[in-house]
Amino acid sequence: MDQFEQGVWASRRLLKNYALKNIGHADDADDLVSQTMVNALANRKRFDGRNLEGWLMTILKNLIRDRFNKGYRKQKGGGPRLQRLTYTGELDYADHIVAPENPERAMILAEAWDALLDLPDAQADAVVLAGIGCTYQEMQEITGVAMGTVKSRVHRAREALAGAL
């Protein structure tokens, strides 16, 4: 196993945490991480050699978005805050975000999810990475931006989420 393959393999925990946090289903998260690793190994010539974890996270985010866009649709009815993502295909995420036995909790989760989707990608990534327990140093390594930028993105995302909720 060369250094590139070792780096890809060593990043699987970080990738799994991110995938699990974003889709909420362990089996689907495992599938996405595996596909990320396969894609990375198949496209290693495209890697510029600077930030392997950031590159892997980009592949994973694109896979999540692709699967998300194929498997979900917006429900009709209600205002924008009442429109909730609903499962229509491949993933089981709606089962994890909606708690039918507790409608109040379901509404809060739906509003939080909508607020997260409304954030700019850089801020959403930062707050999700913080949410899965990444340190600022780890976030800096993953995103490839300065420490101050990482802290600013997390702060702005938290402020926006707090204001939306």
DSSP file (Angstrom, degrees, kcal/mol; ACC not computed):
  #  RESIDUE AA STRUCTURE BP1 BP2  ACC     N-H-->O    O-->H-N    N-H-->O    O-->H-N    TCO  KAPPA ALPHA  PHI   PSI    X-CA   Y-CA   Z-CA
    1    1 A M              0   0    0      0, 0.0     2,-0.0     0, 0.0     0, 0.0   0.000 360.0 360.0 360.0 123.8    0.0    0.0    0.0
    2    2 A D     >  -     0   0    0      1,-0.1     4,-2.3     4,-0.0     5,-0.2  -0.228 360.0 -93.3 -82.9 178.4    1.5    3.3   -1.1
    3    3 A Q  H  > S+     0   0    0      1,-0.2     4,-2.2     2,-0.2     5,-0.2   0.865 124.0  52.4 -62.2 -39.0    1.3    6.6    0.8
    4    4 A F  H  > S+     0   0    0      2,-0.2     4,-2.3     1,-0.2    -1,-0.2   0.949 110.9  46.5 -62.2 -49.4   -1.8    7.8   -1.1
    5    5 A E  H  > S+     0   0    0      1,-0.2     4,-2.6     2,-0.2    -2,-0.2   0.880 111.4  52.4 -62.2 -38.2   -3.7    4.6   -0.4
    6    6 A Q  H  X S+     0   0    0     -4,-2.3     4,-2.7     2,-0.2    -1,-0.2   0.904 109.3  49.8 -63.6 -40.7   -2.7    4.7    3.2
    7    7 A G  H  X S+     0   0    0     -4,-2.2     4,-1.0     2,-0.2    -2,-0.2   0.896 111.2  48.4 -64.7 -40.7   -4.0    8.3    3.4
    8    8 A V  H >< S+     0   0    0     -4,-2.3     3,-0.6     1,-0.2     4,-0.3   0.942 114.2  46.3 -63.4 -47.1   -7.3    7.3    1.8
    9    9 A W  H >< S+     0   0    0     -4,-2.6     3,-1.3     1,-0.2     4,-0.2   0.891 109.8  53.7 -63.3 -40.5   -7.7    4.4    4.2
   10   10 A A  H 3< S+     0   0    0     -4,-2.7     3,-0.4     1,-0.3     4,-0.3   0.726 103.9  58.2 -67.8 -21.4   -6.8    6.5    7.2
   11   11 A S  T <X S+     0   0    0     -4,-1.0     4,-2.3    -3,-0.6    -1,-0.3   0.477  76.0  96.4 -87.0  -2.8   -9.5    9.0    6.3
   12   12 A R  H <> S+     0   0    0     -3,-1.3     4,-2.7    -4,-0.3    -1,-0.2   0.834  80.2  53.3 -62.5 -33.8  -12.4    6.5    6.4
   13   13 A R  H  > S+     0   0    0     -3,-0.4     4,-2.6    -4,-0.2    -1,-0.2   0.936 110.8  46.6 -66.1 -45.3  -13.5    7.4   10.0
   14   14 A L  H  > S+     0   0    0     -4,-0.3     4,-2.1     2,-0.2    -2,-0.2   0.923 114.4  48.0 -60.2 -44.9  -13.7   11.1    9.2
   15   15 A L  H  X S+     0   0    0     -4,-2.3     4,-2.8     1,-0.2     5,-0.2   0.909 111.1  50.5 -63.1 -43.0  -15.6   10.3    6.0
   16   16 A K  H  X S+     0   0    0     -4,-2.7     4,-3.0    -5,-0.2     5,-0.3   0.920 109.7  50.4 -62.9 -44.2  -18.0    7.9    7.9
   17   17 A N  H  X S+     0   0    0     -4,-2.6     4,-2.3     2,-0.2    -1,-0.2   0.918 113.0  46.2 -60.7 -43.3  -18.7   10.5   10.6
   18   18 A Y  H  X S+     0   0    0     -4,-2.1     4,-1.8     2,-0.2    -2,-0.2   0.937 115.1  45.9 -65.1 -46.8  -19.5   13.1    8.0
   19   19 A A  H  X S+     0   0    0     -4,-2.8     4,-2.5     1,-0.2     5,-0.5   0.923 113.7  48.8 -62.9 -44.4  -21.7   10.8    5.9
   20   20 A L  H  X S+     0   0    0     -4,-3.0     4,-2.3     1,-0.2    -1,-0.2   0.901 110.9  50.4 -63.1 -41.5  -23.5    9.5    9.0
   21   21 A K  H  < S+     0   0    0     -4,-2.3    -1,-0.2    -5,-0.3    -2,-0.2   0.839 115.3  43.9 -65.4 -32.7  -24.2   13.0   10.3
   22   22 A N  H  < S+     0   0    0     -4,-1.8    -2,-0.2    -5,-0.2    -1,-0.2   0.820 130.5  19.2 -84.9 -32.0  -25.5   14.1    6.9
   23   23 A I  H  < S-     0   0    0     -4,-2.5    -3,-0.2    -5,-0.2    73,-0.2   0.640  85.1-143.6-116.6 -18.4  -27.8   11.1    6.0
   24   24 A G     <  +     0   0    0     -4,-2.3     2,-0.5    -5,-0.5    -4,-0.1   0.483  64.5 104.9  77.3   2.7  -28.3    9.4    9.4
   25   25 A H     >  -     0   0    0     -6,-0.2     4,-2.5     1,-0.1     5,-0.2  -0.968  58.1-152.3-124.9 119.1  -28.3    5.8    8.2
   26   26 A A  H  > S+     0   0    0     -2,-0.5     4,-2.6     1,-0.2     5,-0.2   0.870  93.6  50.0 -60.2 -43.6  -25.2    3.7    8.9
   27   27 A D  H  > S+     0   0    0      1,-0.2     4,-2.1     2,-0.2    -1,-0.2   0.919 113.7  45.4 -64.6 -42.8  -25.5    1.3    6.0
   28   28 A D  H  > S+     0   0    0      2,-0.2     4,-2.5     1,-0.2    -1,-0.2   0.883 111.7  53.2 -66.7 -37.4  -25.9    4.1    3.5
   29   29 A A  H  X S+     0   0    0     -4,-2.5     4,-2.5     2,-0.2    -2,-0.2   0.924 108.8  49.6 -62.4 -43.9  -23.1    6.0    5.1
   30   30 A D  H  X S+     0   0    0     -4,-2.6     4,-2.6     1,-0.2    -2,-0.2   0.913 110.5  50.7 -59.8 -43.2  -20.8    2.9    4.7
   31   31 A D  H  X S+     0   0    0     -4,-2.1     4,-2.5     1,-0.2    -2,-0.2   0.918 111.5  47.6 -60.9 -44.1  -21.8    2.6    1.1
   32   32 A L  H  X S+     0   0    0     -4,-2.5     4,-2.3     2,-0.2    -2,-0.2   0.885 111.8  49.4 -66.5 -38.9  -21.0    6.3    0.4
   33   33 A V  H  X S+     0   0    0     -4,-2.5     4,-2.5     2,-0.2    -2,-0.2   0.927 111.9  49.0 -65.5 -44.1  -17.7    6.0    2.2
   34   34 A S  H  X S+     0   0    0     -4,-2.6     4,-2.4     1,-0.2    -2,-0.2   0.923 112.1  48.1 -60.5 -44.2  -16.8    2.9    0.2
   35   35 A Q  H  X S+     0   0    0     -4,-2.5     4,-2.8     1,-0.2    -1,-0.2   0.878 109.8  53.6 -64.9 -36.8  -17.8    4.7   -3.1
   36   36 A T  H  X S+     0   0    0     -4,-2.3     4,-2.5     2,-0.2    -2,-0.2   0.931 110.4  46.4 -60.5 -46.0  -15.7    7.7   -2.1
   37   37 A M  H  X S+     0   0    0     -4,-2.5     4,-2.4     2,-0.2    -2,-0.2   0.898 112.9  49.0 -66.1 -40.6  -12.7    5.5   -1.5
   38   38 A V  H  X S+     0   0    0     -4,-2.4     4,-2.5     2,-0.2    -2,-0.2   0.936 112.9  47.8 -63.0 -46.2  -13.2    3.7   -4.8
   39   39 A N  H  X S+     0   0    0     -4,-2.8     4,-1.8     1,-0.2    -2,-0.2   0.903 111.6  50.6 -61.7 -41.0  -13.6    7.0   -6.7
   40   40 A A  H  < S+     0   0    0     -4,-2.5    -1,-0.2     1,-0.2    -2,-0.2   0.928 112.6  45.4 -62.9 -45.4  -10.5    8.4   -5.0
   41   41 A L  H >< S+     0   0    0     -4,-2.4     3,-0.8     1,-0.2    -1,-0.2   0.881 114.1  49.1 -66.8 -37.0   -8.4    5.4   -6.0
   42   42 A A  H 3< S+     0   0    0     -4,-2.5    -1,-0.2     1,-0.2     3,-0.2   0.792 120.1  37.2 -71.4 -27.2   -9.7    5.4   -9.5
   43   43 A N  T >< S+     0   0    0     -4,-1.8     3,-2.3    -5,-0.2     4,-0.5   0.009  73.1 128.0-114.0  27.2   -9.1    9.1  -10.0
   44   44 A R  G X   +     0   0    0     -3,-0.8     3,-1.0     1,-0.3    -1,-0.2   0.752  66.1  67.1 -59.0 -24.7   -5.8    9.5   -8.0
   45   45 A K  G 3  S+     0   0    0      1,-0.2    -1,-0.3    -3,-0.2    -2,-0.1   0.749  95.6  57.5 -67.4 -22.0   -4.2   11.2  -11.0
   46   46 A R  G <  S+     0   0    0     -3,-2.3     2,-0.3    -6,-0.2    -1,-0.2   0.654  82.0 103.6 -81.3 -16.1   -6.6   14.1  -10.5
   47   47 A F    <   -     0   0    0     -3,-1.0     5,-0.1    -4,-0.5    -3,-0.0  -0.519  62.3-153.3 -71.9 129.4   -5.4   14.6   -6.9
   48   48 A D        -     0   0    0     -2,-0.3    -1,-0.1     3,-0.1    -3,-0.0   0.498  35.1-116.9 -85.4  -3.4   -3.1   17.7   -6.7
   49   49 A G  S    S+     0   0    0      2,-0.0     3,-0.2     1,-0.0    -2,-0.1   0.483  88.0  96.2  88.4   2.1   -1.1   16.4   -3.7
   50   50 A R  S    S+     0   0    0      1,-0.2     2,-0.4     2,-0.1    94,-0.0   0.933  90.6   8.5 -94.5 -51.0   -2.1   19.2   -1.3
   51   51 A N     >  +     0   0    0      1,-0.1     4,-2.2     2,-0.1    -1,-0.2  -0.760  56.5 176.6-140.6  87.0   -5.0   18.3    0.9
   52   52 A L  H  > S+     0   0    0     -2,-0.4     4,-2.8     1,-0.2     5,-0.2   0.908  83.5  48.9 -62.0 -46.3   -6.1   14.6    0.7
   53   53 A E  H  > S+     0   0    0      1,-0.2     4,-2.6     2,-0.2    -1,-0.2   0.902 111.9  49.7 -64.0 -39.3   -8.8   14.8    3.3
   54   54 A G  H  > S+     0   0    0     87,-0.5     4,-1.8     2,-0.2    -1,-0.2   0.903 112.0  48.4 -63.1 -40.7  -10.3   17.9    1.7
   55   55 A W  H  X S+     0   0    0     -4,-2.2     4,-2.0     2,-0.2    -2,-0.2   0.912 112.5  48.2 -65.1 -44.0  -10.3   16.2   -1.7
   56   56 A L  H  X S+     0   0    0     -4,-2.8     4,-2.6     1,-0.2    -2,-0.2   0.896 109.8  52.5 -63.9 -40.6  -12.0   13.1   -0.2
   57   57 A M  H  X S+     0   0    0     -4,-2.6     4,-3.0     1,-0.2    -1,-0.2   0.872 107.2  53.0 -64.3 -35.7  -14.6   15.2    1.6
   58   58 A T  H  X S+     0   0    0     -4,-1.8     4,-2.2     2,-0.2    -1,-0.2   0.926 109.7  47.8 -64.5 -44.0  -15.4   16.9   -1.7
   59   59 A I  H  X S+     0   0    0     -4,-2.0     4,-2.1     2,-0.2    -2,-0.2   0.940 114.3  47.1 -59.7 -47.0  -15.9   13.5   -3.4
   60   60 A L  H  X S+     0   0    0     -4,-2.6     4,-2.7     1,-0.2    -2,-0.2   0.920 110.5  51.2 -62.7 -45.5  -18.1   12.4   -0.5
   61   61 A K  H  X S+     0   0    0     -4,-3.0     4,-2.7     1,-0.2    -1,-0.2   0.901 110.4  50.0 -60.0 -40.5  -20.2   15.7   -0.5
   62   62 A N  H  X S+     0   0    0     -4,-2.2     4,-2.7     2,-0.2    -1,-0.2   0.897 110.7  49.2 -65.6 -39.5  -20.8   15.3   -4.2
   63   63 A L  H  X S+     0   0    0     -4,-2.1     4,-2.6     2,-0.2     5,-0.2   0.912 111.9  48.8 -64.4 -41.9  -21.9   11.7   -3.7
   64   64 A I  H  X S+     0   0    0     -4,-2.7     4,-3.1     2,-0.2    -2,-0.2   0.939 113.0  47.3 -62.7 -46.3  -24.3   12.7   -0.9
   65   65 A R  H  X S+     0   0    0     -4,-2.7     4,-2.9     2,-0.2     5,-0.2   0.916 112.0  50.3 -62.3 -42.9  -25.7   15.5   -3.0
   66   66 A D  H  X S+     0   0    0     -4,-2.7     4,-1.6     2,-0.2    -1,-0.2   0.940 116.0  41.3 -60.3 -46.8  -26.1   13.2   -6.0
   67   67 A R  H  X S+     0   0    0     -4,-2.6     4,-2.1     2,-0.2    23,-0.2   0.888 114.7  52.5 -69.4 -38.2  -27.9   10.6   -4.0
   68   68 A F  H  X S+     0   0    0     -4,-3.1     4,-1.2    -5,-0.2    -2,-0.2   0.928 109.4  48.6 -61.8 -46.5  -29.9   13.3   -2.1
   69   69 A N  H  < S+     0   0    0     -4,-2.9    -1,-0.2     1,-0.2    -2,-0.2   0.830 115.3  44.8 -66.5 -31.9  -31.1   14.9   -5.3
   70   70 A K  H  < S+     0   0    0     -4,-1.6    -1,-0.2    -5,-0.2    -2,-0.2   0.819 117.9  42.4 -78.8 -31.3  -32.2   11.6   -6.8
   71   71 A G  H  < S+     0   0    0     -4,-2.1    17,-3.0    -5,-0.1    18,-1.0   0.504 107.8  56.0 -99.3  -4.3  -33.9   10.2   -3.6
   72   72 A Y  E  <  -A   87   0A   0     -4,-1.2     2,-0.3    15,-0.2    15,-0.2  -0.898  49.1-179.5-131.6 156.5  -35.8   13.2   -2.3
   73   73 A R  E     -A   86   0A   0     13,-1.2    13,-1.6    -2,-0.3     2,-0.3  -0.959  36.2 -98.8-144.2 161.6  -38.4   15.7   -3.4
   74   74 A K  E     -A   85   0A   0     -2,-0.3     2,-0.2    11,-0.2    11,-0.2  -0.660  35.5-126.0 -82.9 137.1  -40.2   18.6   -1.7
   75   75 A Q        -     0   0    0      9,-1.3     2,-0.2    -2,-0.3    -1,-0.0  -0.542  24.8-124.5 -75.5 147.8  -43.6   18.0   -0.3
   76   76 A K        +     0   0    0     -2,-0.2     3,-0.1     7,-0.1     8,-0.1  -0.637  67.3  55.3 -90.7 153.8  -46.4   20.3   -1.5
   77   77 A G  S    S+     0   0    0      1,-0.3    -2,-0.1    -2,-0.2     5,-0.0   0.095  76.5  43.8 104.3 145.2  -48.5   22.3    0.9
   78   78 A G  S    S-     0   0    0      5,-0.1    -1,-0.3     3,-0.0     5,-0.0  -0.033  91.7 -56.2  78.6 173.0  -47.7   24.8    3.7
   79   79 A G    >>  -     0   0    0     -3,-0.1     4,-1.1     1,-0.1     3,-0.9  -0.142  65.3 -84.3 -78.5-178.7  -45.2   27.6    3.7
   80   80 A P  T 34 S+     0   0    0      0, 0.0     3,-0.3     0, 0.0    -1,-0.1   0.852 130.1  52.5 -58.2 -36.3  -41.5   27.2    3.0
   81   81 A R  T 34 S+     0   0    0      1,-0.2    33,-0.1     3,-0.0    34,-0.1   0.764 108.6  50.9 -71.8 -23.6  -40.8   26.3    6.6
   82   82 A L  T <4 S+     0   0    0     -3,-0.9     2,-0.4     2,-0.1    -1,-0.2   0.639  85.1 100.0 -89.2 -14.1  -43.5   23.5    6.5
   83   83 A Q     <  -     0   0    0     -4,-1.1     2,-0.4    -3,-0.3    -7,-0.1  -0.599  58.8-172.0 -72.0 126.6  -42.1   22.0    3.3
   84   84 A R        -     0   0    0     -2,-0.4    -9,-1.3    -8,-0.1     2,-0.3  -0.900  27.9-106.1-122.6 148.9  -40.1   19.0    4.4
   85   85 A L  E     -A   74   0A   0     -2,-0.4     2,-0.4   -11,-0.2   -11,-0.2  -0.547  39.4-164.0 -72.6 136.6  -37.9   16.7    2.6
   86   86 A T  E     -A   73   0A   0    -13,-1.6   -13,-1.2    -2,-0.3     2,-0.2  -0.962  22.3-109.1-128.3 141.6  -39.5   13.3    2.0
   87   87 A Y  E     +A   72   0A   0     -2,-0.4   -15,-0.2   -15,-0.2     5,-0.1  -0.468  42.7 156.8 -69.8 131.5  -38.0   10.0    1.0
   88   88 A T        -     0   0    0    -17,-3.0   -16,-0.2    -2,-0.2    -1,-0.1   0.388  64.8 -10.5-131.1  -1.9  -38.8    8.9   -2.5
   89   89 A G  S    S+     0   0    0    -18,-1.0   -18,-0.1     2,-0.3    -2,-0.1  -0.041 110.9  10.4-155.6-105.3  -36.0    6.5   -3.4
   90   90 A E  S    S+     0   0    0    -23,-0.2     2,-0.1     2,-0.0   -22,-0.1   0.841 101.3  57.1 -78.1 -39.0  -32.6    5.3   -2.3
   91   91 A L        -     0   0    0    -24,-0.2    -2,-0.3   -23,-0.1     3,-0.2  -0.448  59.6-145.1-100.5 168.6  -32.0    6.6    1.2
   92   92 A D    >>  +     0   0    0     -2,-0.1     3,-0.9     1,-0.1     4,-0.6  -0.011  58.7 122.7-113.9  25.3  -33.8    6.3    4.5
   93   93 A Y  H >>  +     0   0    0      1,-0.3     3,-1.5     2,-0.2     4,-1.5   0.846  63.8  62.8 -65.3 -36.1  -33.0    9.7    5.8
   94   94 A A  H 3> S+     0   0    0      1,-0.3     4,-2.0     2,-0.2    -1,-0.3   0.834  96.8  60.3 -60.8 -31.5  -36.6   10.9    6.4
   95   95 A D  H <4 S+     0   0    0     -3,-0.9    -1,-0.3     1,-0.2    -2,-0.2   0.790 109.5  43.4 -63.8 -26.2  -37.1    8.2    8.9
   96   96 A H  H << S+     0   0    0     -3,-1.5    -2,-0.2    -4,-0.6    -1,-0.2   0.725 115.6  44.8 -93.0 -23.9  -34.3    9.7   11.0
   97   97 A I  H  < S+     0   0    0     -4,-1.5     2,-0.5     1,-0.1    -2,-0.2   0.752 107.2  62.0 -92.4 -24.2  -35.2   13.3   10.7
   98   98 A V     <  -     0   0    0     -4,-2.0     3,-0.1    -5,-0.2    -1,-0.1  -0.881  59.0-168.0-107.4 131.1  -39.0   13.0   11.3
   99   99 A A    >   -     0   0    0     -2,-0.5     3,-2.4     3,-0.3     7,-0.4  -0.815   3.5-174.7-115.3  88.5  -40.3   11.7   14.6
  100  100 A P  T 3  S+     0   0    0      0, 0.0    -1,-0.1     0, 0.0     6,-0.0   0.775  81.4  62.0 -59.3 -28.0  -44.0   11.0   14.0
  101  101 A E  T 3  S+     0   0    0      1,-0.3    -2,-0.0    -3,-0.1    -3,-0.0   0.665 112.1  39.2 -71.2 -13.9  -44.7   10.1   17.6
  102  102 A N    <>  +     0   0    0     -3,-2.4     4,-2.3     1,-0.1     3,-0.3  -0.733  66.7 179.8-136.2  85.4  -43.6   13.6   18.6
  103  103 A P  H  > S+     0   0    0      0, 0.0     4,-2.3     0, 0.0     5,-0.2   0.825  82.8  56.6 -58.7 -33.8  -44.9   16.2   16.1
  104  104 A E  H  > S+     0   0    0      2,-0.2     4,-2.1     1,-0.2     5,-0.1   0.931 109.5  45.0 -63.4 -44.9  -43.3   19.1   18.0
  105  105 A R  H  > S+     0   0    0     -3,-0.3     4,-2.7     1,-0.2     5,-0.2   0.892 110.9  54.7 -64.8 -39.8  -39.9   17.5   17.7
  106  106 A A  H  X S+     0   0    0     -4,-2.3     4,-2.4    -7,-0.4    -2,-0.2   0.903 108.1  49.0 -60.7 -41.0  -40.5   16.7   14.1
  107  107 A M  H  X S+     0   0    0     -4,-2.3     4,-2.5     2,-0.2    -1,-0.2   0.913 111.4  48.9 -65.6 -43.1  -41.3   20.4   13.4
  108  108 A I  H  X S+     0   0    0     -4,-2.1     4,-2.5     2,-0.2    -2,-0.2   0.925 112.8  47.8 -61.9 -45.1  -38.1   21.6   15.2
  109  109 A L  H  X S+     0   0    0     -4,-2.7     4,-2.6     1,-0.2    -2,-0.2   0.901 111.7  50.3 -63.8 -40.6  -36.0   19.1   13.3
  110  110 A A  H  X S+     0   0    0     -4,-2.4     4,-2.6    -5,-0.2    -1,-0.2   0.910 111.7  47.6 -64.3 -41.4  -37.6   20.1   10.0
  111  111 A E  H  X S+     0   0    0     -4,-2.5     4,-2.4     2,-0.2    -2,-0.2   0.898 112.5  49.5 -65.8 -40.0  -36.9   23.8   10.7
  112  112 A A  H  X S+     0   0    0     -4,-2.5     4,-2.3     2,-0.2    -2,-0.2   0.917 111.7  48.7 -64.3 -42.4  -33.3   23.0   11.7
  113  113 A W  H  X S+     0   0    0     -4,-2.6     4,-2.4     2,-0.2    -2,-0.2   0.926 111.6  49.1 -63.7 -45.2  -32.8   21.0    8.5
  114  114 A D  H  X S+     0   0    0     -4,-2.6     4,-1.5     1,-0.2    -1,-0.2   0.914 111.0  50.6 -59.5 -43.1  -34.3   23.8    6.4
  115  115 A A  H  X S+     0   0    0     -4,-2.4     4,-0.7     1,-0.2    -1,-0.2   0.896 109.8  50.0 -63.1 -40.1  -32.1   26.3    8.1
  116  116 A L  H >< S+     0   0    0     -4,-2.3     3,-0.9     1,-0.2    -1,-0.2   0.902 109.4  51.3 -64.8 -40.9  -29.0   24.2    7.5
  117  117 A L  H 3< S+     0   0    0     -4,-2.4    -1,-0.2     1,-0.2    -2,-0.2   0.779 105.1  57.8 -66.8 -26.0  -29.9   23.8    3.8
  118  118 A D  H 3< S+     0   0    0     -4,-1.5    -1,-0.2    -5,-0.2    -2,-0.2   0.660  87.5  97.5 -78.4 -15.9  -30.3   27.6    3.6
  119  119 A L  S << S-     0   0    0     -3,-0.9    38,-0.0    -4,-0.7     2,-0.0  -0.366  88.9 -97.8 -70.4 150.5  -26.7   28.2    4.7
  120  120 A P     >  -     0   0    0      0, 0.0     4,-2.7     0, 0.0     3,-0.5  -0.388  40.6-109.8 -59.6 148.8  -23.9   28.8    2.2
  121  121 A D  H  > S+     0   0    0      1,-0.2     4,-2.9     2,-0.2     5,-0.2   0.871 116.8  53.6 -52.8 -43.4  -22.0   25.5    1.5
  122  122 A A  H  > S+     0   0    0      1,-0.2     4,-1.9     2,-0.2    -1,-0.2   0.896 113.0  43.3 -62.5 -40.1  -18.9   26.7    3.2
  123  123 A Q  H  > S+     0   0    0     -3,-0.5     4,-2.6     2,-0.2     5,-0.2   0.900 113.3  51.3 -72.2 -40.5  -20.8   27.5    6.4
  124  124 A A  H  X S+     0   0    0     -4,-2.7     4,-2.2     1,-0.2     5,-0.2   0.929 110.9  48.8 -61.8 -44.5  -22.9   24.4    6.3
  125  125 A D  H  X S+     0   0    0     -4,-2.9     4,-2.6    -5,-0.2    -1,-0.2   0.925 111.8  49.9 -59.6 -44.3  -19.7   22.3    5.9
  126  126 A A  H  X S+     0   0    0     -4,-1.9     4,-2.3    -5,-0.2    -2,-0.2   0.919 112.3  45.0 -63.2 -45.0  -18.1   24.1    8.8
  127  127 A V  H  X S+     0   0    0     -4,-2.6     4,-2.1     2,-0.2    -1,-0.2   0.848 113.8  50.1 -72.0 -31.8  -21.0   23.7   11.2
  128  128 A V  H  X S+     0   0    0     -4,-2.2     4,-1.7    -5,-0.2    -2,-0.2   0.922 110.8  49.3 -69.2 -43.1  -21.5   20.0   10.3
  129  129 A L  H  <>S+     0   0    0     -4,-2.6     5,-2.4    -5,-0.2    -2,-0.2   0.903 112.8  47.7 -61.4 -40.3  -17.8   19.3   10.8
  130  130 A A  H ><5S+     0   0    0     -4,-2.3     3,-1.3     1,-0.2    -1,-0.2   0.899 109.2  55.2 -64.5 -39.4  -18.0   21.0   14.2
  131  131 A G  H 3<5S+     0   0    0     -4,-2.1    -2,-0.2     1,-0.3    -1,-0.2   0.787 104.2  52.1 -65.9 -29.0  -21.1   19.0   15.0
  132  132 A I  T 3<5S-     0   0    0     -4,-1.7    -1,-0.3    -3,-0.1    -2,-0.2   0.408 126.7 -98.5 -89.7   4.1  -19.4   15.7   14.4
  133  133 A G  T < 5 +     0   0    0     -3,-1.3    -3,-0.2     1,-0.3     2,-0.2   0.616  66.6 155.7  97.5  12.7  -16.6   16.7   16.7
  134  134 A C      < -     0   0    0     -5,-2.4    -1,-0.3    -6,-0.2     2,-0.1  -0.488  38.9-128.3 -70.8 141.9  -13.9   18.0   14.5
  135  135 A T     >  -     0   0    0     -2,-0.2     4,-2.6     1,-0.1     5,-0.2  -0.396  26.6-105.6 -78.9 166.1  -11.5   20.4   16.1
  136  136 A Y  H  > S+     0   0    0      1,-0.2     4,-2.4     2,-0.2     5,-0.2   0.893 123.9  54.3 -59.9 -37.9  -10.7   23.7   14.4
  137  137 A Q  H  > S+     0   0    0      2,-0.2     4,-2.2     1,-0.2    -1,-0.2   0.924 109.1  46.9 -61.7 -44.4   -7.3   22.3   13.4
  138  138 A E  H  > S+     0   0    0      1,-0.2     4,-2.4     2,-0.2    -2,-0.2   0.902 111.9  50.9 -64.2 -40.8   -9.0   19.3   11.7
  139  139 A M  H  X S+     0   0    0     -4,-2.6     4,-2.8     1,-0.2     5,-0.3   0.888 108.4  52.3 -63.6 -37.9  -11.5   21.5   10.0
  140  140 A Q  H  X S+     0   0    0     -4,-2.4     4,-2.3     1,-0.2     5,-0.4   0.924 111.3  46.7 -62.9 -43.9   -8.6   23.7    8.7
  141  141 A E  H  < S+     0   0    0     -4,-2.2   -87,-0.5     2,-0.2    -2,-0.2   0.891 115.2  46.3 -65.4 -39.4   -6.9   20.6    7.3
  142  142 A I  H  < S+     0   0    0     -4,-2.4    -2,-0.2     1,-0.2    -1,-0.2   0.925 121.8  34.1 -69.6 -45.9  -10.0   19.3    5.7
  143  143 A T  H  < S-     0   0    0     -4,-2.8    -2,-0.2    -5,-0.2    -1,-0.2   0.737  95.4-135.9 -86.3 -23.0  -11.1   22.5    4.1
  144  144 A G     <  +     0   0    0     -4,-2.3     2,-0.2    -5,-0.3    -3,-0.1   0.711  62.2 120.8  76.0  19.5   -7.7   23.9    3.3
  145  145 A V  S    S-     0   0    0     -5,-0.4    -1,-0.3    -6,-0.3    -2,-0.1  -0.701  70.4 -80.2-112.0 167.8   -8.5   27.4    4.6
  146  146 A A     >  -     0   0    0     -2,-0.2     4,-2.1     1,-0.1     3,-0.3  -0.203  38.9-113.6 -65.3 155.5   -7.0   29.6    7.3
  147  147 A M  H  > S+     0   0    0      1,-0.2     4,-2.5     2,-0.2     5,-0.2   0.886 117.0  53.5 -57.1 -42.9   -7.8   29.0   10.9
  148  148 A G  H  > S+     0   0    0      1,-0.2     4,-2.3     2,-0.2    -1,-0.2   0.872 107.7  51.1 -61.7 -37.2   -9.5   32.4   11.2
  149  149 A T  H  > S+     0   0    0     -3,-0.3     4,-2.6     2,-0.2    -1,-0.2   0.901 109.3  50.7 -66.6 -41.3  -11.7   31.5    8.2
  150  150 A V  H  X S+     0   0    0     -4,-2.1     4,-2.4     2,-0.2    -2,-0.2   0.954 112.6  45.5 -59.9 -50.8  -12.7   28.2    9.8
  151  151 A K  H  X S+     0   0    0     -4,-2.5     4,-2.5     1,-0.2    -2,-0.2   0.892 113.2  50.9 -61.4 -40.2  -13.7   29.9   13.1
  152  152 A S  H  X S+     0   0    0     -4,-2.3     4,-3.0    -5,-0.2     5,-0.2   0.915 109.8  49.5 -63.9 -43.8  -15.6   32.7   11.2
  153  153 A R  H  X S+     0   0    0     -4,-2.6     4,-2.5     2,-0.2    -2,-0.2   0.920 112.6  46.9 -63.3 -44.0  -17.5   30.1    9.2
  154  154 A V  H  X S+     0   0    0     -4,-2.4     4,-2.6     2,-0.2     5,-0.2   0.937 114.4  47.6 -62.6 -45.9  -18.5   28.1   12.2
  155  155 A H  H  X S+     0   0    0     -4,-2.5     4,-2.5    -5,-0.2    -2,-0.2   0.937 113.7  46.4 -61.2 -47.9  -19.5   31.3   14.1
  156  156 A R  H  X S+     0   0    0     -4,-3.0     4,-2.5     1,-0.2    -1,-0.2   0.888 112.8  50.4 -63.7 -39.1  -21.6   32.7   11.2
  157  157 A A  H  X S+     0   0    0     -4,-2.5     4,-2.6    -5,-0.2    -1,-0.2   0.930 111.4  47.5 -64.9 -44.7  -23.3   29.4   10.6
  158  158 A R  H  X S+     0   0    0     -4,-2.6     4,-2.6     2,-0.2    -2,-0.2   0.906 112.8  49.6 -63.4 -40.9  -24.2   29.1   14.3
  159  159 A E  H  X S+     0   0    0     -4,-2.5     4,-2.4    -5,-0.2    -2,-0.2   0.919 112.1  47.6 -62.7 -43.9  -25.5   32.6   14.3
  160  160 A A  H  X S+     0   0    0     -4,-2.5     4,-2.0     2,-0.2    -2,-0.2   0.904 113.2  47.9 -65.3 -41.2  -27.6   32.0   11.2
  161  161 A L  H  X S+     0   0    0     -4,-2.6     4,-1.6     2,-0.2    -2,-0.2   0.920 112.1  49.2 -65.0 -43.6  -29.0   28.8   12.6
  162  162 A A  H  < S+     0   0    0     -4,-2.6    -2,-0.2     1,-0.2    -1,-0.2   0.900 112.4  48.7 -63.2 -39.9  -29.8   30.4   15.9
  163  163 A G  H  < S+     0   0    0     -4,-2.4    -1,-0.2     1,-0.2    -2,-0.2   0.849 111.0  50.1 -68.3 -33.8  -31.5   33.3   14.1
  164  164 A A  H  <        0   0    0     -4,-2.0    -1,-0.2     1,-0.2    -2,-0.2   0.770 360.0 360.0 -75.5 -25.5  -33.5   31.0   11.9
  165  165 A L     <        0   0    0     -4,-1.6    -1,-0.2    -5,-0.2    -2,-0.2   0.417 360.0 360.0-102.8 360.0  -34.7   28.9   14.8
